[in-house]
């Protein structure tokens, strides 16, 4: 039944965890006269949650468990959130705003940019703007000044400049003073000397003598030395990007080192001097360069000025929160702002709408293509079938295998497929023609897994070989790189952004590599043997299945589990889990008892348990383009397609039209 996992002892690798790099900010050359005390602005570091507050933080549900073959009630699960710490460039910094493009940030626009925009940025009340003296007022429990500033900014963002000006004049609220505009200009234009000069002239809010400052007031608790470090760090990174290594070295030695005592962080910055290309620097530092978002991100970290597009960000958070609370979320359409979001339970894919029985033996894996138009299946029967979707008619049957096929991997453009066979060969196929393009060099042990680089030009195979278990190949079938790993590889996962490469070793360990640099970033001992690994579309979370019937969600940046899912059985065989549904709101897994288990990803609430395959369900795959469609396979030799009654009806009508 299924594929047996291998019980192996793995040599421990050295625990090497390089710190991440985040960027900093620029300044302006001309010094402006100090403002009067009434015009002072408050600057400081604005704490932000990771990934626009979409962080899963191990929230738990208090809802009752769902029994087998029954559907959970319609009440939405309760959610608890935890915000991540936001510190720069330490080991925990990967969870913070990282001044790079591999993490989603809503602050700033790409180059070219305007230096000073007096109508798009400000801060909390009487902070980075000015207002008429007026009694404190609220708007339905919200600070009236904050709401007004958000509206002025949003109107300007949408191009309604006259309306924004009218609201500003009528309310008396302005978003930025000239001094704040000067500081913004200094940062965005890379005038570091001016930025530090303005920062040096600022005073802390409420402190004695604040009336003698230049008009900028630091928020309580702001660390002026750390803010200066961030500015100089951006200066250092931009010099490296311009290949002015000598000047960058001087900045590191004379400007950065005296300010900061974190040796590990300084060593990491030193290592960036070895980058030969700007692309290597950006990848290793997780920084997108002077003409990316890095200066805008630095400005946000340095100030409590109103972040750009703040109202839109808040509206996104409202939508995300409602989606996260929707137990049956099955709509790919963004929720309306006019009404609270709730999905119809009848649309959730709980109906077995098709059964495919072309395989002659156990089916071990099913995987949808990235565009959702095809499905690949493999198993013990020495063949791989490529199915058309949604007709689910066979397009190609790939028979050139001498043993069972345990894993298939689609290229990112879905034009090629790699099959991993127990005959110790990996094969590269043309999806359009079904022709075998390459039969790779024979491995010493069975090939277990494969993932593609995002450029579609290379791919990585995993094998049970103790010394050559992880190898990168090009399309000509030539070795590009051999990690020479001291461990076997039983399963692989790569992140869509191309940063993470994760290998499970057939034991209890995951090995997390930086795919761009090929360096081992860290490894984790999860105590229990693993059967599968996969990474979410946002490249943040790793989903692992254990052979004790528990699946775990691991934050790859914070390097810790944040959620667990229970209720399936897995002891002897490769049982695979996957992310799925609209916005990847669910986790789905097969089970040795033949059931299919679906949980709400954030709350771990067991949404539904379906009777799938007898005796075991080995793999599941949710369509990346249709949130109401997934496939499963099992030891009964069948592939089952799951959706709802609407899909079944549409499929029947399409077949009648074809006939």
C-alpha positions, -999 to +999 in steps of 0.1 A: +000+000+000+015+033-011+052+042-011+072+031+019+092+058+037+128+050+045+139+050+082+173+066+080+198+080+104+211+114+092+244+129+100+238+163+117+248+193+097+264+223+113+238+248+125+246+277+102+220+305+102+232+336+084+213+368+094+191+384+069+197+419+055+173+447+053+179+481+038+178+516+050+172+552+037+186+584+020+188+623+026+189+659+010+218+682+005+204+716+012+197+725+048+165+743+056+160+767+085+144+753+116+106+756+119+089+774+147+078+752+177+043+751+163+055+735+131+075+706+147+070+672+133+075+639+152+095+611+136+104+577+149+102+541+140+068+528+130+063+493+141+047+471+114+034+436+113+049+411+088+032+407+054+005+433+058-008+417+090-016+385+071+006+366+096-006+332+108+004+331+144-007+297+156-043+308+161-065+282+176-102+276+172-126+268+200-151+252+177-160+215+182-144+188+160-161+176+129-168+139+127-159+117+097-180+120+066-199+150+080-196+186+072-189+212+098-215+238+108-216+271+092-204+293+120-172+311+113-143+300+135-129+325+160-094+338+151-066+349+173-037+368+158-002+376+170+019+403+155+055+395+146+084+415+161+098+441+137+136+445+141+162+452+115+187+427+102+190+404+132+182+367+130+146+375+136+147+402+110+133+380+083+100+383+100+104+421+099+101+446+071+131+435+051+137+463+026+135+438-003+112+426-030+107+391-018+083+402+009+050+422+002+051+458+013+024+484+006+045+515+013+060+532-017+060+531-055+087+519-078+112+543-094+108+569-109+093+587-079+086+622-069+107+636-042+082+655-022+045+650-022+027+672+003-006+656-003+001+620+001+019+615+034+014+626+069+010+611+103-011+606+134-027+636+147-006+668+151+024+648+143+037+650+107+012+676+096-004+707+110-040+714+119-062+741+132-066+742+169-099+725+177-114+705+205-109+667+204-136+651+182-144+616+172-160+600+142-180+569+153-153+561+178-124+569+155-101+599+158-116+625+134-083+640+124-068+606+115-099+597+095-097+630+077-060+626+068-067+592+054-095+606+033-073+634+020-046+610+011-070+585-006-086+613-026-052+624-038-042+588-046-073+584-068-066+616-086-092+638-070-068+665-061-093+694-060-115+673-037-085+666-015-076+702-013-112+712-005-113+687+024-080+699+037-091+735+036-124+728+052-110+706+079-078+725+085-057+693+084-025+692+064-004+661+058+031+674+058+050+705+069+080+718+049+105+702+073+089+668+070+089+672+032+126+681+034+134+649+054+113+628+029+132+644+000+165+637+016+157+600+021+141+594-013+168+612-032+197+595-014+211+627+001+225+609+032+244+639+047+213+660+047+191+632+061+215+627+091+218+665+096+180+668+099+179+638+122+206+653+144+186+685+148+155+666+159+144+664+195+124+638+214+088+646+220+080+660+254+117+665+265+129+697+280+144+720+254+125+706+225+116+742+214+153+746+203+151+718+177+149+721+140+112+713+139+114+675+137+105+657+169+114+621+175+086+599+189+090+587+225+113+556+226+128+563+191+165+552+190+184+579+172+215+558+169+196+529+153+179+552+129+213+566+119+225+530+114+196+523+090+205+554+069+241+544+067+233+508+059+212+520+029+242+541+019+265+510+022+242+488+001+238+514-026+275+518-029+279+481-033+252+481-059+272+508-078+303+485-074+321+512-054+335+486-030+362+508-016+339+535-005+314+509+008+342+493+029+350+527+044+313+532+053+312+498+069+344+504+090+340+540+100+303+547+100+284+514+106+307+495+130+310+523+156+272+525+158+263+488+162+277+461+183+259+431+168+289+412+154+268+387+135+250+414+117+282+433+109+297+400+096+268+395+073+272+430+059+309+423+054+300+392+035+280+413+010+314+428-001+320+395-019+290+397-042+302+401-077+270+412-093+242+436-082+217+407-087+237+386-062+237+414-037+200+420-039+193+383-036+216+377-006+205+409+012+168+406+003+170+442-009+157+455-042+182+483-049+182+521-050+156+522-077+132+497-061+112+501-030+141+501-005+142+539+001+104+541+006+106+511+030+134+528+049+114+560+051+085+541+066+109+525+092+124+558+101+092+578+105+057+576+118+045+596+087+013+583+072+023+554+050+014+556+014-020+543+003-029+538+040-067+536+034-063+510+007-041+490+030-067+491+058-094+481+033-073+451+022-069+441+059-106+443+064-111+420+034-084+396+045-099+394+079-133+386+066-119+359+042-099+344+071-132+341+091-151+325+063-152+288+070-163+279+035-143+304+015-146+293-022-147+324-042-118+338-062-135+372-065-124+399-041-151+405-014-173+436-018-169+465+007-206+470+007-215+439+028-199+414+051-183+385+033-197+350+036-195+321+011-223+296+003-215+263+019-230+245-011-202+258-033-176+240-012-161+210-031-174+180-011-190+161-040-172+133-058-181+144-094-158+121-114-137+089-111-108+082-134-096+046-136-069+046-164-042+035-139-037-002-136-023-001-101-019+021-070-018+058-077+007+076-056+005+113-066-017+138-084-006+173-093-024+201-111-004+222-135+001+258-125-024+271-150-050+246-139-055+232-174-038+198-168-034+171-141-005+147-139-008+114-120+017+087-113+020+055-093+031+019-091+020+010-126+052+024-143+032+050-162+024+087-158-008+101-172-013+138-183-050+147-182-069+175-198-088+198-174-118+201-172-127+173-195-103+149-176-096+130-208-060+115-211-037+137-232-006+116-229+004+083-212+041+083-205+052+047-203+090+048-206+096+038-169+109+005-156+095+008-121+070+028-101+069+066-104+067+083-070+068+120-080+062+144-108+070+181-111+056+207-136+079+235-149+065+269-139+053+275-175+038+240-176+056+232-208+077+204-193+073+176-167+099+157-147+091+122-135+110+106-107+112+069-108+122+040-085+143+027-114+168+054-103+162+076-133+146+110-136+132+119-170+123+152-187+092+153-209+076+176-234+041+182-222+027+192-256+040+162-275+044+136-247+080+130-259+108+122-235+134+150-239+161+137-215+168+106-194+192+119-167+222+101-154+214+071-133+214+077-095+228+053-070+194+052-053+158+058-063+149+094-074+123+106-050+114+142-058+119+172-081+114+210-081+120+236-108+139+268-107+116+298-115+134+305-148+123+271-162+159+264-173+170+242-145+155+218-120+166+200-088+162+163-081+162+146-047+173+110-043+179+085-015+217+087-022+236+096+010+262+118-007+246+129-040+210+133-029+205+169-041+215+178-077+206+206-101+203+199-138+198+219-170+175+211-198+203+193-217+205+168-188+238+181-176+247+186-139+247+223-129+254+218-092+258+190-067+251+200-030+270+168-019+245+166+010+254+142+038+218+132+040+192+115+018+164+134+002+129+120+004+109+151-007+115+186-020+097+219-021+107+253-037+091+287-030+074+305-058+097+335-053+127+313-058+142+320-024+137+288-005+146+252-013+135+228+014+145+191+016+132+165+040+157+137+047+135+107+053+139+112+091+127+141+112+148+169+097+141+196+072+170+213+055+163+249+044+185+263+016+188+297+000+181+286-035+198+316-051+231+312-032+227+274-027+238+279+010+222+260+038+204+286+059+192+264+087+178+230+095+151+219+120+147+187+138+109+182+140+112+151+163+088+130+142+095+114+108+083+134+078+064+122+047+059+153+026+068+190+023+052+219+003+054+257+004+026+283+002+021+306-027+033+336-007+066+318-001+062+322+037+049+289+051+061+253+049+035+225+052+049+192+065+032+159+071+044+136+099+039+099+101+021+104+135-010+118+118-001+155+124+006+181+097+024+212+108+026+247+093+060+263+098+070+299+093+101+298+072+112+333+083+107+329+120+118+293+119+090+280+141+058+260+138+027+282+139-002+257+134-009+220+136-036+199+119-048+165+133-073+138+124-056+117+097-035+086+099+000+082+085+024+056+098+041+035+070+035+052+037+040+085+019+009+105+027+009+140+011-008+172+021-013+204+002-025+240+005-057+248-014-089+267-019-094+304-026-065+324-012-051+291+000-075+292+029-073+255+035-050+226+042-059+192+027-044+158+033-049+122+024-048+095+050-039+058+054-075+051+065-086+063+030-102+096+042-096+131+029-092+158+056-097+195+050-089+221+077-092+258+078-056+269+075-055+297+100-076+282+128-069+245+121-106+239+124-116+205+107-139+217+080-148+184+065-137+147+064-146+128+032-146+091+024-120+090-003-102+058-012-100+022+001-077+012+016-056+044+015-056+080+001-020+088-009-022+123-023-044+153-029-040+184-052-062+215-052-066+233-085-047+266-084-072+283-106-106+268-095-112+271-058-140+246-060-120+217-075-095+192-062-082+157-070-073+128-049-057+094-055-053+061-037-043+025-035-076+015-052-060+027-085-085+055-089-083+093-092-113+111-078-123+146-088-141+166-062-163+197-066-199+208-062-232+202-079-228+233-101-195+219-115-211+185-121-239+201-140-216+223-161-194+193-169-224+172-181-236+201-203-201+205-218-200+168-226-234+169-243-223+199-264-191+180-274-211+150-284 
